[in-house]
Amino acid sequence: MRRIIAAALCIVPLVVCGCSTPKTATVGMRTDANGRHVSTFIKNSSGNEEADKVAVRAASLNFRRQVKKPLKNHNYVIEVNVLEMADPAWGSDKPK
């Protein structure tokens, strides 16, 4: 019986906090004549401006890790999944 109660107490905060919503943005990255990463931009929006900004930043920071030998004057396309956390079910303390 104690295990069931302990398990229920662990699950309740997850239910009360809400679920996370995944967003997918398609990000384009461009290289210059030397193969260096020069720009990152949104090709297809996730529908959320903040999620798009996070996707662009994540793609830019991880470019070297994902593209070991970048081609010269090339456009790369990558899909970035951004996990958006829902607001807690009990509301926020900020005045509206």
Steps between C-alpha positions, in 0.01 A plus 500: 500500500785740578646446152171589335471821703863591429448442126182710503681786675771493232248514214276775641752786445542393137127511438455832679789670316360417157655331201779619279423587139761419233553756223701435183673776305696454178821700516726593210873559540729651238876475451731742321770446234733361768244258645445705815156529654376853425125508561210311654136563415151350533374319190175366650371645823381293793217747549657643814744791475684411820539135395638619164762715675604203714521279189722751317732532800521123551576440131770770498670368813498140373600564137861383541395187685247399234697601189857375534624620159273778374480556126580840347205727411250241616158516667423245770151423625431348840184430698515610863254375761434746780323381812269771632400459861137576579405745773421341835134413554486711816584824313780746543578766757536774238218755488310516173 
